[in-house]
Amino acid sequence: MDNGKTFSLSKDYYFKRYAWKMTLIPHFNPPLDLEMVVVIPAYKEPQLSTAVRSILNCQDVPCKVIILVIINAPEQSSLDDFNQNKKTYEEIKKIKDTNKISIQVVNIHLPQKKAGVGLARKIGLDEAARWFKKLNKSGILVCFDGDCQCSDNYLVAIYKAYKDQNLNAAILSYEHPLDLVSGIIPYELGLRYYTDGLRYSGYPNVHQTLGSCITINSDHYCKYGGMNTKKAGEDFYFLNKIVRKPRFAEIHEALVYPAARISDRVPFGTGRALIGYQINKEKILSAYNPSIFEDLKIFLTNLPQIIQGQSPGLPESIQSFLNSIDFYQKINKLSKNSNHLTSFFKQFYDWFDYFMILKLIHFLRNHFYPNIPLKIALTQLNKNYWKIKAFKNLTFHDQLIKIRELNRLDKQSI
């Protein structure tokens, strides 16, 4: 299911209609006490063993965990790529299980047309969900990547959050390893500027869409159609489906550390952005104009009046965008289908989702507010949102440390 719409499916129907049809590990019987599966897709990943050992080194492991590694490559990959995958597969096979954590690894070829991280991640998650179905219970599915590491409380923090809050899905906090050369510091600043800019605007349920940080209950995974098969951006599409559903949370107590390295394996994302930084530093050192978030804030603040038929004075930029998407016609339709405001706003944000927000931001950027230097954008958002003292005088590195602190504490300002 690759579209942005959400459905409510039974597990049986999901596996019949949408799941990957082939069982990855024939005759494998998952342990009866299995509670969590960490799925790691890996393509041309020479450091995969480091990612696996990072999970194995977790402290106070609270339950039975399987690390499911999906080493994969498109059918028409080069011999070098196949050899790298074979070498990696053999390395992972040699890693010993612990008392509570075991490893299952496969090395597969994917159909050329659909090969990519989305399909590989889906295959692993479907297999893990199938194990829990076989055990006649639900469990926790955890997404990870082959170039990531995690804090040593990673597994216990996930388990505790799910049990204490009865979660259906959650996303973990992240921090890239910092260096002053690769461009990762301004890159992560840009990510946090975007998400916190949306939070400042009043847009609800804002979370960073990193595939290696997503977790979900296996029943919930099936209910909403599972992972998509996008070659890149699968995390954005998937999170857009589940973020507004009940019992979704952000887990701040543990961290995922994505790699800060250049990579051409997917058309966009961290690795591709860092390649771009080597070629043109100005691109990663620019950001959306803060005026976009200011105008969005005015729009969202006035939304209750708009749906009641009033005509508050909206910025020209917002009014122009709303006209371009037949907004008022859509609002009238939603109002007719809603018995009360709670129902209306649920339907509204299902429509005015991450995709629509990105569409709005790009419209305003292209027609009203061109990108500006990242340093200026950060300073403006700090003035109105973070309110970090002496922020303007800090280096990018120190600004990021301060913003991370706020995000970890889930605070607006310090």
C-alpha positions in Angstrom: 0.0 0.0 0.0 2.0 3.0 -1.2 -0.5 5.8 -1.1 -1.0 8.3 1.7 -4.5 7.1 2.6 -5.1 5.0 5.7 -7.2 1.9 6.0 -8.2 -0.4 8.8 -7.4 -4.0 7.9 -7.6 -7.3 9.7 -4.3 -9.2 10.0 -5.6 -12.0 7.8 -6.6 -9.6 5.1 -3.3 -7.8 5.3 -1.3 -11.0 4.8 -3.6 -12.2 2.0 -3.6 -8.9 0.1 -0.7 -6.7 0.9 2.2 -8.6 2.7 5.3 -9.9 1.0 4.2 -13.4 -0.1 7.4 -15.4 0.4 8.5 -16.6 3.8 12.1 -15.5 4.3 13.2 -18.3 6.6 11.3 -21.5 5.9 10.6 -23.8 8.9 11.7 -21.1 11.4 9.7 -21.2 14.6 9.9 -18.0 16.6 10.5 -18.4 20.3 7.3 -18.4 22.3 8.5 -15.5 24.5 9.5 -13.3 21.6 8.5 -9.7 22.3 10.5 -7.5 19.9 12.0 -7.7 16.4 14.6 -5.2 15.1 14.6 -5.1 11.3 17.7 -3.9 9.5 17.7 -3.6 5.7 21.3 -3.5 4.4 22.6 -2.9 0.8 26.4 -2.4 0.2 26.9 -2.0 3.9 30.5 -3.0 4.9 30.0 -1.7 8.5 26.8 -3.7 9.1 28.3 -5.7 11.9 28.9 -2.5 13.9 25.2 -1.7 13.8 24.3 -5.3 14.9 26.8 -5.2 17.7 25.5 -1.9 18.9 22.1 -3.5 19.5 23.7 -6.6 21.0 25.6 -4.4 23.5 22.4 -2.9 24.9 22.1 -3.0 28.7 19.3 -4.4 30.8 17.6 -6.1 27.8 14.0 -6.6 29.1 12.7 -9.3 26.8 13.4 -11.8 24.0 14.6 -9.9 20.9 15.4 -11.0 17.4 17.6 -8.9 15.1 16.3 -9.6 11.6 18.9 -8.5 9.0 17.7 -8.2 5.4 20.9 -8.0 3.2 19.6 -7.2 -0.2 20.6 -6.0 -3.7 18.7 -5.4 -7.0 18.8 -8.4 -9.3 21.0 -6.5 -11.8 23.6 -5.3 -9.3 27.3 -5.4 -10.1 29.4 -8.4 -9.1 31.2 -6.1 -6.6 27.9 -5.4 -4.9 27.0 -9.0 -4.7 30.4 -9.9 -3.4 30.2 -7.2 -0.7 26.8 -8.5 0.4 28.1 -12.0 0.5 31.0 -11.0 2.7 28.7 -9.0 5.0 26.3 -11.9 5.2 29.2 -14.2 6.3 30.3 -11.7 8.9 26.9 -11.4 10.4 26.5 -15.2 10.5 29.6 -15.4 12.7 28.2 -13.0 15.4 27.1 -15.0 18.4 23.6 -14.6 20.0 23.3 -13.4 23.6 21.0 -14.9 26.2 18.1 -12.6 25.2 19.0 -11.4 21.7 19.3 -13.7 18.7 20.1 -12.9 15.0 18.4 -14.0 11.8 20.0 -12.9 8.6 19.1 -13.4 4.9 20.8 -12.4 1.7 18.3 -11.8 -1.1 18.0 -10.4 -4.6 15.1 -7.9 -5.1 13.1 -7.4 -8.4 15.0 -4.7 -10.3 11.9 -2.5 -10.8 11.0 -2.2 -7.1 14.4 -2.8 -5.4 15.2 -0.3 -2.7 15.2 0.4 1.0 11.4 0.6 1.1 10.9 -3.0 -0.3 13.7 -4.4 1.9 12.3 -2.8 5.0 8.8 -4.0 4.1 10.0 -7.6 3.6 11.6 -7.6 7.0 8.7 -6.0 8.8 6.2 -8.3 7.1 8.3 -11.4 8.2 8.4 -10.2 11.8 4.7 -9.4 11.8 4.1 -12.9 10.4 6.1 -14.4 13.3 3.9 -12.6 15.9 0.8 -13.8 14.0 2.1 -17.4 14.2 2.5 -16.9 17.9 -1.0 -15.5 18.2 0.1 -12.3 19.9 1.3 -8.8 19.1 4.8 -7.6 19.4 7.0 -4.6 18.8 8.5 -4.0 15.4 11.6 -1.8 15.4 13.1 -0.2 12.3 16.9 0.3 12.2 19.5 0.9 9.5 22.8 -0.8 8.7 24.8 2.4 9.2 23.3 3.3 12.6 24.2 2.8 16.2 22.1 3.2 19.3 22.4 4.2 23.0 22.9 1.3 25.3 19.4 1.7 26.8 17.8 1.5 23.4 15.9 -1.8 23.8 14.8 -1.2 27.4 13.5 2.3 26.6 11.4 1.1 23.7 10.0 -1.8 25.7 9.2 0.3 28.7 7.5 3.0 26.6 5.3 0.5 24.9 4.3 -1.2 28.2 3.9 1.9 30.3 1.9 3.9 27.7 0.2 1.0 25.9 1.6 2.5 22.6 0.6 1.6 19.1 3.6 3.3 17.5 6.5 5.6 18.4 9.5 7.3 17.0 12.9 7.6 18.7 15.1 10.6 19.1 18.2 10.8 16.9 21.6 12.5 16.9 24.1 12.4 14.1 27.8 12.0 15.1 29.2 15.5 14.8 32.2 16.6 12.8 33.2 19.9 11.3 33.9 18.7 7.8 31.2 16.6 6.3 28.3 19.1 6.6 26.3 17.0 9.0 26.0 19.8 11.6 24.2 22.3 9.3 22.3 19.3 7.8 20.9 18.3 11.2 20.3 21.9 12.1 18.2 22.1 9.0 16.1 19.1 10.0 15.5 20.4 13.4 14.7 23.9 12.1 12.0 22.4 9.9 10.3 20.3 12.5 10.5 23.0 15.2 9.3 25.6 12.7 6.2 23.5 12.2 5.8 23.1 15.9 6.0 26.9 16.3 3.3 27.3 13.7 0.9 25.2 15.7 0.8 22.3 13.3 0.0 19.1 15.3 1.9 15.8 15.5 5.2 17.0 14.2 8.0 14.4 14.2 11.2 13.9 12.2 10.7 11.2 9.5 13.8 9.0 9.9 13.3 5.4 9.0 15.8 4.1 11.5 13.8 5.7 14.3 10.3 4.2 13.7 8.7 1.5 15.9 5.2 0.1 15.7 3.1 -2.6 17.3 2.7 -5.6 14.9 -1.1 -5.6 14.9 -1.1 -1.8 14.3 1.4 -2.3 11.4 -1.0 -4.7 9.7 -4.1 -2.7 10.5 -2.8 0.4 8.6 -1.4 -1.4 5.6 2.2 -2.0 6.4 5.3 -0.5 5.0 5.4 0.8 1.4 7.9 -0.1 -1.3 9.3 3.4 -2.1 12.9 3.4 -3.2 13.5 6.3 -0.8 11.3 8.3 1.5 9.5 5.2 2.6 9.8 6.5 6.2 8.0 9.8 5.3 5.1 7.9 3.6 4.8 5.4 6.4 4.9 7.9 9.2 2.3 10.1 7.4 -0.1 7.1 7.7 0.4 6.4 11.4 1.4 9.7 13.2 -2.2 10.9 13.8 -3.5 7.5 15.0 -4.2 6.9 18.7 -1.3 6.2 21.2 1.6 7.5 19.1 4.5 8.9 21.0 8.1 10.1 20.8 10.6 8.2 22.9 13.2 10.7 24.2 14.9 8.3 26.7 17.0 6.5 24.1 18.9 7.7 20.9 19.6 6.4 17.4 22.9 7.6 15.9 22.6 7.7 12.1 25.8 7.7 10.2 27.2 11.0 8.9 28.6 9.8 5.6 28.2 10.4 1.9 26.2 7.8 0.0 24.6 7.4 -3.4 22.4 4.4 -2.6 19.2 6.4 -2.5 18.1 9.5 -4.5 17.8 11.7 -1.4 18.4 11.6 2.4 21.4 12.2 4.6 24.0 10.5 2.4 22.9 12.2 -0.8 22.7 15.6 1.0 26.3 15.2 2.2 27.4 14.5 -1.4 25.6 17.7 -2.3 27.5 19.6 0.4 30.8 18.6 -1.1 29.7 20.0 -4.4 27.7 23.1 -3.3 27.8 24.1 0.3 25.3 26.9 -0.1 22.4 24.5 -0.7 22.7 22.8 2.7 23.5 26.2 4.3 20.1 27.6 3.2 16.7 27.1 4.8 13.0 27.8 4.3 12.2 31.5 5.1 10.8 31.8 8.7 8.0 34.0 7.2 6.5 30.7 5.9 6.0 29.4 9.4 4.7 32.8 10.6 2.0 32.8 7.8 1.2 29.2 8.5 0.8 30.0 12.2 -1.7 32.8 11.4 -3.7 30.4 9.2 -3.8 27.6 11.8 -4.8 30.1 14.5 -7.7 31.4 12.4 -8.8 27.9 11.3 -11.7 27.7 13.8 -13.1 31.0 12.4 -12.6 29.9 8.8 -14.7 26.7 9.3 -17.5 28.7 10.9 -17.8 30.7 7.7 -15.9 33.8 8.9 -13.3 35.5 6.7 -10.3 36.5 8.9 -7.6 38.5 7.2 -5.1 35.8 6.0 -1.7 36.6 4.5 -1.7 36.9 0.7 0.6 33.9 0.5 -1.7 31.6 2.4 -4.8 32.8 0.5 -3.1 32.2 -2.8 -2.2 28.7 -1.8 -5.7 27.9 -0.5 -7.2 29.1 -3.8 -4.8 26.8 -5.7 -6.1 23.7 -3.9 -9.8 24.5 -3.8 -9.6 24.8 -0.1 -13.0 26.2 0.7 -14.8 23.7 -1.4 -12.9 20.9 0.5 -13.7 22.6 3.9 -17.4 22.7 3.0 -17.4 19.0 2.2 -15.6 18.1 5.4 -18.0 20.2 7.4 -21.0 18.4 6.0 -19.4 15.1 6.9 -18.6 16.1 10.5 -21.1 16.1 13.4 -18.8 18.0 15.7 -15.5 19.9 15.7 -13.5 16.9 16.9 -14.6 14.9 14.0 -13.9 17.8 11.6 -10.4 18.4 12.8 -9.6 14.7 12.6 -10.7 14.6 9.0 -9.0 17.9 8.2 -5.6 16.8 9.4 -6.0 13.5 7.6 -6.3 15.6 4.5 -4.0 18.5 5.4 -1.2 16.0 6.2 2.6 16.0 5.9 2.2 16.0 2.1 -0.1 19.0 2.1 2.1 20.9 4.5 5.2 20.3 2.3 3.2 21.3 -0.7 2.2 24.6 1.1 5.8 25.3 2.1 7.1 24.7 -1.4 4.4 26.9 -2.9 5.2 29.8 -0.5 8.9 29.3 -1.1 8.5 29.4 -4.9 6.0 32.3 -5.1 6.6 34.5 -2.0 9.5 33.7 0.3 12.7 32.4 -1.3 15.1 30.4 0.9 17.5 32.4 3.1 20.8 31.6 4.8 20.4 28.9 7.5 22.2 31.1 10.0 19.6 33.9 9.6 16.7 31.4 9.6 17.9 29.8 12.9 18.3 33.2 14.6 14.8 34.2 13.7 13.2 30.9 14.9 15.2 31.2 18.1 13.8 34.7 18.7 10.2 33.4 18.5 10.5 29.8 19.6 13.7 28.3 21.2 14.7 31.6 23.0 18.2 30.3 23.7 20.3 33.0 25.3 23.2 34.5 23.3 22.2 32.1 20.4 23.4 34.4 17.7 26.9 34.3 19.1 27.1 30.5 19.2 28.8 28.4 16.5 26.6 26.0 14.5 28.0 23.2 16.6 27.0 24.8 19.9 23.6 25.9 18.5 22.8 22.3 17.6 23.8 21.1 21.1 21.4 23.5 22.7 18.5 22.7 20.3 19.1 18.9 20.9 18.8 19.6 24.6 15.4 21.2 24.1 14.2 18.4 21.8 15.3 15.7 24.2 13.5 17.4 27.0 10.5 18.0 24.7 10.6 21.6 25.7 10.0 24.7 23.6 12.6 27.0 25.1 15.3 27.1 27.8 
